[in-house]
């Protein structure tokens, strides 16, 4: 039975143990949906999702989440079972649940930064609106892990019977042909700003519906499957990760202090293109005007009152975020706002 602490700030720890035993019929691990291909399939986008059986769902996102690649030794172990990184699968789970917005911090991040570098060099088409201040900040960082035990599986059949009772026969059918004795999966959730671990999933095969591993994400595209739908090992691990993720959702949902203010996926995606790109400034940066006669304004608007007219040698310290293309600064004469495109770091 899953047990997950829900007290704010308490670090939760745990793992999910999935036992597999004996040879036997493949039973319920065989594909049950569609007419071919991986049954770990699905899709998620700004208009909703499909194929999200067994997932917790939320009416609105509770924050933005980045998923970290497991350590190299985990990836090597997965490759022995013809399984790729589980990150694609987990990211699709997150988006399908609508409990968090997924932000790119993996391999795709390199391509995103490449586009920004091209924009800064002037190579991109005019009006491309590519630059600083457009990315959504990650509120949480999720780290998944898998540990395998490859010892002789003899005797595990009794353990399966003890865990599942009358369901032992069905679980034995699922377990038939598995190449590992035990697989433990965990998910650790950390606050991206403080670095504090705020949750860790705990689950067990008693709670995780093994059949879900073979029925997850039914119908639609299966690009994120990575072997987790067409092998018994993949289905077991997929079900375990789903159980872990549901526990993570439960922790954040029941602790208002962990929830962050973000818009819907559709709104945040649209804001990326609508937000005017600017310089990347952080609090404490010292800026100087690019030209003479730059205006220091009382608000983030061209129509705001002029507090001072700056020369090229005047220094400004960033004291707030960029808003509507203006940056909040402290000058020698007053605190105000200047157009971000008219200033640069000293």
Buried (B, 14 or more C-beta within 10 A) or exposed (E): EBEBBEEEEEEBEBBBBBBBBBEBEBBBBEBEBEEEEBBBBBBBEEEEBBBBBBBBEBEEBBBBBBBBBBEEEBBEBBEEBEBBBBBBBBBBBBBBBBBBBBBBBBEEEEEBEEBBEEBBEEEBEEEEBBBBBBBBEBBBBBBBBBBBEEEEBEEBBEBBBEBBEEBBEBBBBBBBBBBBBBBBBBBBBBBBEEEEBBBBBBBBBBBBBBBBBBBBBBBBBBEBBBBBBBBBBBBBBBBBBBBBBBBBBBBBBEBEEBBBEBBBBEEBBEEEEEBEBBBBBEEEBEBBBEEEEBBBBEBBEEEBEEBBEBEEEBBBBBEBEBBBBBBBBBBEEEBBBBBBBBBEEE
